[in-house]
Amino acid sequence: MNLLLRLIVTALLVMGISYFLPGVHVDGFVTALIVAVVLALLNLFVKPILVLFTLPVTIFTLGLFLLVINALVIMLCDYIVGGFDVSSFLTALLFSIILSVFQSILFSFSKD
C-alpha cells in the first residue's frame, strides 16, 4: 500500500511540475503514473549501475555529479515513455532537482 501511495504522490508531483516548468510536457495523469513507475524502475536498476561507473567523477565533484545522473535518468524516462517530453538537459536537471526536493518533503511525513 505504501508503494502505491508513493507512486501516486510522485505522479501528482510530475503533473504539478509539468504545469509550472516550461519545457516539460505530460499528456495526462495516466502518463504521469507511467512516468512514476518507469522512474522507480530506472532508479532501481539503471541508476546504481551509472553511479558505480561514474564513482571517481562523483567522488571528485563531492557528489554533485549525482545531479547529472538524475537528469540522465529523467531523459531516459523521456525516451521510454510516450507522452512525457523534456526539452533539454538543463530542463531535465531542474525537473529532477524539484522532484527530489518535493518527494523528500512529502515522504518525510510518512511513518515508514
N, C-alpha and C positions, 0 to 999 in steps of 0.2 A: 504494500500500500504506500509505503514511504517513497519507493522508486517512482510509482505512478504520479504521486503528488509533485515530486521533483521535476519530472518530465513536463507536467502541465505548467508548473511555475516557469520553467525555462522557456517553454513555448510562448507563454504570455510575455515574458521579457523580450524574446525575439520579436514578437509582434510590436511591442511598445517601442523598442529601439528602432525598428524599421520605420516607424512613423516620424520619429524625431531626427534620425540621422540620414542626411541626404547621401545617396549612393548605395543604400541597402533597400532592396525591394523583396517583400514576401507576398505571395498571391493571396493567402488566407490562413485561417487558423490550422487547418489540416496540414498545410505545407509547413507551418511553424512547428507543429507537433512532429512532423517527419524530420525537420531540421534538428529538433531537440534529441530525437532518437539517434540520428546519424552522428551528431556531435558527441553524444555519450559513447557511442561505439568507437568513433575515431579517437576520443580521449582515452579509451580503454585499451585499444590495440595499437594504434599508429603512433600516438604521442610518446609513449615510453621508448619506442624504437628511435624516434627522432631525437629525443633527449639523450639517449645513450650515444648515438653517433655524433652529436654536437657537444658532448660533455666538455672537451677542452675549451671551446669557444664560450660555453656557458660559464665555466669557472673564470675564464679571463675577463668576461664582462660582468662578473659578480651577479649572475643570474638574470641580467636584463635580456639576454638572448632568448629566454623563455617566452618573452612577449612576441618575438618574431615567430617562434614555433607555434604559439597560439594563433597568430594571424595566418600562418600557413595551413593550419588545421581548418580555420574558417574558410579559406579559399578552396581547400579540398572539398569541404562540405558544399560550397557553391558549385563546384564542378559535378558533384554527385547528385544533388537534389535539384530537380527542375522546379522552377517557380521561386527559387531563392537566388537572388542576384546581389553580388557585392562588386562594386565598380572598380575598385583599385586595392592595392596592397595597404595603402595608408588607411583607407576606409575599413578594411578588414582588421587592421591593428587597433583602430579606435573602437570598432564594434566589439572586439574580444576583450578590451580593457573595460568597457562599460558593462558588458555582460558579466564578466568576472566579479566586478565590484558589486553589482546588484545581486548576483547569486550569493556572494558571501554575506551580504546584509540580510537577505531574505532567509537563507538557510541557517543563519545563526539563531533564528527564532525556533528552529526545530530542536526537539529534545535529543534526537539521535545524532 
